[in-house]
């Protein structure tokens, strides 16, 4: 949601004589949400993939092997680079990031060193990453393209990649100077690159092929 959209909604409320009651009701709901959110933190376990979205606990079903392999390919490529360059921290699946209202567990996420250097061994909740990658599934596609897209943009997540296993396509969004996501790339072929990982040129095909991904890592790092 843009700043203009927010201003429009605020003006709509303020133009009504019921504005004080609306604000009171919103505060009540948000307070209830916060109480439920604290219960969520006590409820989740290391074995559970769950998120807190707009006051509701969302429990994710087990992923199919295709989804798991794509996430794994991305994680191995990025984590190998980050470890070699000492460039921060890459997380997969069970990293719970806390935003203003919601908590998500992205498929893959990356934090620059200025953030990751502050992490502690027992850390369970994390700040907004510099990069979030979501692999679409039937149950997640609406959230990944909707509330999460808006939330990551609002919290200045520098890049957001959406991976579609069905079409084997990657969409790469990057914040523009106005803080809005701009689509830089949508492709199933070619090279994926980003200023977050200088000189790392990832063949898009590697994201969807375990053997190609393995060979790519071996080649660039002479393993």
N, C-alpha and C positions, 0 to 999 in steps of 0.2 A: 504494500500500500504506500502510495506516494504521500509527501507532506501535504500536497493540495487536497488529496482525498481525505486525509485526517482532519484538515481544517474544515472541509465541507461537512463532515459528520459532526464535528464539534458545533459548528454554526447551526446545524439542523436541530441539535438538542437545545442549544441556548435560545433558539427562536421560540421554543415551546414554554408555556407557563408551567409545564410539568418538569422542567429541567432539574430542579432540586431533588425531586423524587426519583428521576432517572439516575442521577449521580449517586444517590443513596443506595439504590438497588444494585448498581454496578459495584459499588464498594462492598456491599454485602456478599455478592456473588464471588468477587475476587478474594475476599477473606476466607470464604468457604473453600475456594480452590486452593489457597495456600495451605490450609489445614490438611486437605486431601493430598496435596503434594508432599507434605512432610510424612504422611502415612505411606506414600509411595516409596520414599527413600528407605523406609524401614521394611517395606514389603518385598522389594526386589532382591534377587540373589544373583550370584555369579553365574549360575546355570541358566538364568532366565534372560531372554531378550525382550525388554519392555521399554515403553516410552510414556511420557506424560504430556498429553496434548490437549490444550484448551479445557482443562479440568477433568479429563478422562484418562484412565490407564489403558494403554493399548498393548496387549500381549501379542507378540509375533509368533506365527507358526514356524516350524523348522523350514529352512530354505532348501530348495531343490539343488542338485549337484551342480547344475549349470551356473546358478547364482553364486554358489560357493567358490567355484573355480575362477570366475571373473574377479570376484573380490580378492581371492588369493593371488591371482596374477598381478593385480594392481598393487597389492600390499608388498609382495616380494620385490617388484621393480622399484617402487618408491622407497621402501625401507632399506634396500641395499644401497641406493644412492645416498640417502640421508645418513646412514651409518658411516659410509666411506667419507662423506664430506663433513661429518659432525654438524649436521645442519638442522637438528631438532628432533622431533619425535613423530612417528607414524603409528596410528592406532587402527585396529580392525575390529568391527562388530560390537565389542563390549565396552567401548569408551563412551561413557554417559556425559554428554555436554549440556550444561545448564544455560539456558537463555532467560530472558526476562520473565516469560510466562510458561515456557515449555521446556521439556527435557527430551533430547533425542539420542539415539545410539546409531550414528551413521555407519554405513558398510565399511568405509575407509575414511580416515581424516588425518590431517597433517598440521602440526604446530611448529612454528619457527622457534629457533633457540631462545629468543628473548621470552617466550612463553614457557617452553618446555624446561628451561633451566630452573624454573620456580616450582616444578612438580616435585612431590615427595613420594617415597616408596609406597605408602599406604593410601595414596590419593584415589578416590572413587568418583569424584565429580570434577568435571573439567570446564574451562572457559571456552568461548567460541574459538574454533580453529581458524587457521588461515586458508585451509582447503577442506571441502567436504565432497565426498563422492558417494552417490547413491546408485545402487543397481536396481532397476525397476523390477517389480513383480506385480502379479494381478492384485494383490491386497494392498500394495504400497503406492501404486502409480498416482492415485489421486492426491495423496499426502505429499509425495516427493515433488510433484509439479505444482502443488497448491500451497498449503500452510508452510511446508518446509522451505520452499523457494522464497516465499515472502519473509520468513523468519531469518533465514541465513543472510538475505540481502539487508534486512533491517539491522542485523547485528554485525555488519561489515565483515562477513566471511569473504575473504578476497576473491576466491574462486569456488565455483560450484560445478561439478561434473555430474551429468546424468547419463548413465549407461543403460542402453536398451538391449537386453539379450536377444529379443525376438528379431530385431532388425540388425543386430550387431553394429549399433551406431553409438557414437559418443557425442554428447553435447557439452561444450565448454563455455561456461558463463564467467565473466569477469566484471568486477565493479567498475563503472565508469566514473568520471570526475564528479558526477552528481550523486553518486552512491547507489546507482541502479545497475542491475545486472544487464550486461550487453552480451549477446550471443557472438562469440568469437569463432566458433567452429561447430559444425554439425556434419559428421562424416563417418563412413565405415571403412575408409581407406586413408592412406597418407600418414602424416606425422603429427603427433600431439606434443606440443611444447608449451612451457610456461615460464615466466620470470621467477616463479617460486623455486624452480629447479634448473638453474642455468646450465646450458650445454647438454641437458638430458633430452634426447630426441626419441620419443617412444613411438614405434610403429603401431598404429591402431589395431592391426591384426593380432598383435601380441596379447591384447587384452582378452581376446576370445579363444586363444589357443595355448594350452599349457606348455606344449613342446616349444612353440615359437617364443613364448615368454622365457622359458628356461634357457634356450639358446641365446636369446638377446642379452640376458644377464651375464651369461658366461662370456659372450663376445666383448661387451663393453668393459668388463672388469677383469678380463683375462683369467677367468677361473678354470 
